[in-house]
Amino acid sequence: MKAIRTSTPAVSGGYMFNPLQSAYPRLEKDQTIPAFSLPGADGMPHSPWDYKQREHLVLLFTRSATNSEERGFLRAFAHDFKAFREEECAILAITADPVITNLQAQETLQLPFPLLADPQGEVIARYTYWESETHALAPCIILASRYGALYAQWVAESEAKLPPITELLASLQYLNRLCTP
């Protein structure tokens, strides 16, 4: 399955699967992102609303934190975490792994942001393609404003096909110009 870049009226710069275009939820730009609460590796529940009206939010949806591609994806965001913080942005990463697996990954990777567990895929399915029988998902990045409104959604067949961090940081800089009086 090849990911293609398309322009949609709802999301600028979104990535979609050709055969799966109707198989994952496309959120509307400026729509409030769906609420959720998931356990983190720290055992505490985390929600996008913990950051509302204080910080922008990047949600990273990845299959797992156990293989090298996904670990590299998470490491890249950990490496540039300071740049996200400078743009007043928090990061939440969500996997289909159980909490114990995420705890081991969080410790091994020394992630500076929460790694949340959604093994049943209930939250994942609200944001990206989810196959419940195989626990397969399409990697996804969501960028939401500090008001909880969707700014951009990217979905691809692998983490490597998602936009580079520099593109996300540029979007955050623009978003900060829009949100700063």
C-alpha positions in Angstrom: 0.0 0.0 0.0 1.5 3.3 -1.0 0.8 6.5 0.9 0.0 9.5 -1.3 0.0 13.2 -0.4 -3.2 14.9 -1.1 -4.8 18.2 -0.4 -8.1 17.9 1.3 -10.5 20.7 2.3 -10.4 19.5 5.9 -6.7 19.1 6.4 -3.8 20.8 4.8 -0.9 18.5 3.9 -2.7 15.3 5.0 -1.4 11.9 4.0 -4.0 9.3 2.9 -4.0 5.7 1.8 -5.6 5.4 -1.6 -7.5 2.2 -0.7 -8.2 3.2 2.8 -9.5 6.8 2.2 -12.8 5.9 3.9 -11.2 3.5 6.4 -9.8 6.1 8.8 -11.4 9.1 10.4 -10.5 12.4 8.8 -10.9 15.1 11.3 -12.1 18.5 10.2 -9.6 21.4 10.4 -10.5 23.7 13.4 -12.7 20.9 14.9 -12.1 20.2 18.5 -10.0 17.0 18.7 -11.8 14.0 20.3 -11.3 13.8 24.0 -9.7 10.7 25.7 -7.8 9.6 28.7 -5.2 6.9 28.5 -2.8 5.4 31.0 0.8 6.5 30.6 4.0 4.5 31.4 4.0 6.4 34.7 0.6 4.7 35.6 -1.2 8.1 35.5 -4.0 8.9 33.1 -3.2 11.5 30.4 -5.6 13.6 28.3 -5.3 16.3 25.7 -7.4 18.5 28.1 -4.4 18.5 30.5 -2.8 21.0 28.1 -5.8 22.9 26.8 -5.5 26.7 26.8 -1.9 26.4 27.9 0.1 24.6 25.1 -0.3 23.3 21.6 -0.3 19.5 21.4 1.3 17.0 19.0 -0.2 13.5 19.2 2.0 10.7 17.8 0.2 7.5 16.9 2.7 4.6 16.3 2.2 0.9 16.1 4.5 0.0 18.9 7.6 1.1 20.8 9.3 -2.3 20.4 10.8 -2.3 16.9 13.6 -0.2 15.4 11.5 2.0 13.0 9.1 3.1 15.7 11.8 3.5 18.3 13.7 5.7 15.8 10.5 7.8 15.2 10.1 8.3 19.0 13.8 9.0 19.5 13.7 11.8 16.8 10.9 13.5 18.7 12.8 13.1 22.0 15.9 14.6 20.4 13.9 17.7 19.3 11.7 17.9 22.3 13.4 21.1 23.5 12.4 22.8 20.1 8.8 21.7 20.7 8.8 23.1 24.2 10.2 26.4 22.9 7.1 26.6 20.7 4.9 26.0 23.7 4.0 22.5 22.5 3.5 19.3 24.4 3.8 15.8 22.9 1.8 12.7 23.7 2.7 9.4 22.0 0.1 6.6 21.8 0.9 3.0 21.0 -1.2 -0.2 20.8 1.2 -1.8 23.3 0.1 -2.5 26.9 1.3 -0.2 29.7 4.1 -2.6 30.8 5.6 -2.6 27.3 5.4 1.2 27.1 7.1 1.4 30.6 10.1 -0.6 29.4 10.3 1.5 26.2 9.9 4.8 28.1 12.8 3.8 30.4 15.0 2.4 27.5 14.4 5.4 25.2 14.4 8.0 28.0 11.5 9.8 26.4 10.8 13.2 27.8 7.1 13.0 26.9 4.4 10.5 28.0 4.0 7.2 26.2 0.3 6.2 26.4 -1.1 2.7 26.1 -4.2 1.9 23.9 -4.1 -1.9 23.4 -7.8 -2.1 22.5 -7.4 0.7 19.9 -10.4 2.7 21.1 -8.7 6.0 21.0 -6.5 5.1 18.0 -9.6 4.3 15.9 -10.9 7.9 16.5 -7.8 9.4 14.9 -6.4 7.0 12.4 -6.9 3.6 10.6 -7.2 0.8 13.1 -7.6 -3.0 12.4 -8.8 -4.5 15.7 -8.1 -8.2 14.8 -4.4 -7.6 14.0 -3.8 -4.5 16.1 -2.5 -2.8 13.0 -2.7 1.0 12.6 -1.6 3.7 10.2 1.0 5.9 11.9 -0.4 9.4 12.4 0.5 12.8 13.6 -2.1 15.3 14.9 -1.2 18.9 15.6 -3.8 20.7 17.7 -3.8 24.3 18.8 -3.7 25.3 22.5 -7.5 25.6 22.2 -7.8 21.9 21.3 -8.7 22.6 17.6 -7.2 20.5 14.9 -4.6 22.3 12.9 -3.2 19.4 10.8 -3.5 15.6 10.5 -1.0 13.4 8.7 -1.6 9.7 8.1 0.9 7.4 6.3 1.6 3.7 5.9 4.8 4.0 7.9 6.5 6.5 10.3 9.2 7.2 7.6 6.5 8.6 5.3 5.2 11.1 7.9 6.3 14.7 7.5 9.7 15.7 8.9 10.0 17.3 12.3 11.1 20.6 10.7 7.7 20.8 8.9 5.9 20.3 12.2 8.1 23.0 13.9 7.4 25.4 11.0 3.6 24.7 11.4 4.0 25.4 15.2 5.8 28.7 14.6 3.0 29.8 12.2 0.3 28.6 14.7 2.0 30.7 17.4 1.9 33.8 15.2 -1.8 33.1 14.7 -2.5 32.5 18.4 -0.4 35.3 19.9 -2.2 38.7 20.3 
